[in-house]
């Protein structure tokens, strides 16, 4: 059975491998000691790639951190592309990224 690697979001150094594939897990990090979210490493890599070089067709900088992780997660785990997302602003100026169904 293939394993999936998950990365601690607190220290970003510690990784663990599991025999399942989910967006994230929560556990105590052996490296930093925090009870932290460990995010799917493919999702983390997509997130960091977009932080370094934001996609041209998505207003990446307007998104909050969690929204950015959701976009990365849907791309890595669901096969979405940048073209599948729209950036929407409501009357109060908050921003969200919605994947078109």
N, C-alpha and C positions, 0 to 999 in steps of 0.2 A: 504494500500500500504506500503511495507517495505521501511525503510529509510536506507541511507548509511551515515556513519560518515566520515568526512574529518578533517585532522589535519594540523594546521599551520606549515609550514616548517621553519619559522623564530624563533618562540619561542618554538615550539613543545609541548606546553601545551594546547593551545586553540583548541577545536573541535567544529564542527557544524554538524548538521544532515540535510540531504536534501532528498527529495522524488524521487531522480534519482540516477543512478549509472554511473559515469564517472571516468576517471583516476584522474582528479584534477579540482579544481575551483580556481578562483582568486577573492579575496575580501579583504576588510580591516579587520584585526584581532582586535577583541574587547580587547584582552589581551595585545598585544604589540604595536598596532597602525599601524603596517606595512601593506601596500597593498601587500599581499603575496599570494603565491601559497598554497592552502590547498590540500593536497594529500589524496587520498582514504586511509582510516586508515588501511585496510587490506594490501594494498601495502606498507604503511609505516612500519607495523609490520613485513612483510616479509623482507623488506630491513634491518631493525634493527636486525632481527634474523640472516641474512646472514653476517652482519657486525660483530656480536658477534661470530658466528661459520660459516665461509665460507664453501660453499658446496665443497665436495671433487672433484667432476667431472667438476668443472668450475673454471678457473683461476680468481677468484673474485677480487683479489688485482690489477690485470692489467686493470680493467675497471675503467672508470671515474664515477663520482657520478651520472650523468644523465643516463649513460648506466646501472648502477646498478639499478636505479629506473625503467628503461624500462624492465629489466629482471624481477624484482619483479612484475611489473604491468602485464606483459604477463602471469606470473605464477598464480597470484591471479584472474585476470579478464578473462583470456582466457584459463585457465586450462593447460598451458604448464608445462613441467617438466624441470629439469636441463639438461636432455639428449637431449632436443630440441634445445639447444643453442650451438653455436661454437664461439670460440674466434678467431678472425682474425686479423692479423697484416699486415699493408701495408708496402711498401718500406721505408716510412719515420718513421716507428715505432709507428704510432698511432694504437690504439686497438679499436675494436668494437665487440659487442655481437650481433650475428644475430640468429634469431629463424628460424629453418628449417621449411619450409612450408609443 
